[in-house]
């Protein structure tokens, strides 16, 4: 009887020991798993903080670059106005630039005195409106027939397109149109009359889109 009790006791102890070992092993596994999970969580948090810091850094750099770009655009457009008397206005297509670029009577060659203004316009357009379509509009004074004036104004616009294209603007982006004697600045002034030169001119339209045009005008008229 006592032998049986001792056997049972030993067996029970053995079972308890095995159970304890199993429990200890399970706890160890859980602790290891929890450690791995904690490590993964910490790595995830660290990666998230790094990604957030990188994104914030990129956003700051983009904002600084945008601010510098806006400041440069304002400076260049203000320079066009101050140095060359350029008039910039918003139109349906984008922005219209009216520069003091004129022509001699019945002539279509770019004048020497207009080179500086055209070169500055080409530089500004290429720098701030790269890829945008540009239309060069040509005009004449009212002397001559309408048919002749349309052809002459077209030649003037073509001459200016060649000039600005030679200064780096993609020719394929520049179109020309001749309006002849329409839209006169000085009514009835032709040949050598006072104001006639103002009618013999070109203007530029840069297709920036309405939003960008409005933003540009806001820069110039805060």
C-alpha positions, 0 to 999 in steps of 0.5 A: 500500500505504501509502495503504491502511494509512493509510486503515485506520489512520484508520478504526481511530482513528475507530472507537476514538474512536467507541467511546470516545465511546460508552463515555464517554456510557454511563458518563455516563448510568450516573452520572446514573442512579446520581445520581438513584437516590442522590437518590431513596434519600436522599429516601426515607430522609428521608421515612421518618425524618420519618414515623417521627418523626411517628409517635413524636410521635403515640404520645407524645401519645396516651400522655400523653393516656391517662395524663392520662385515667386520672389524671382517672378515678382522681381523679373516682372517688376523689372520689365515694368520699371525698365521697359514700361511693359504693361502686363494684363490678364486675358482669357488665355493667360497673360498679355505683355505689351512692350515698347517694340515698334516698327518703322513705316512699312518695315518689319525688321526688329529695330536695334533700340528694341533688342534689349526689351525683347531679350528681357522678355525672352529671358523672363518667358523662358525662366518662368513660363517654360513650355507655355504657348506664346502668341506674337500679335502684329499690328500696323498703322492704317495706311495701306489696304487691309489685305496689305496691312494684315500681311505686313503685321504678320511679317512683323510678328514672324520677325519677332518670333525668330528673334525670341526663338534665337534667344532660347524659346522653343519655336514650336511653342510660338505662333504668330497672327497679323491683325493689320490696322485693327486695335489702333492705339492712336486713332487715324495716326499713320506714316509720320504722324504723331502716334503712328509708331504706337500703331506699328507694334507687336504684343505677346500672349502667354497661355498660362491658364486663368489661375496662374494668370490671376496669381501673377496679377496678384503679385504685381498688384498686391 
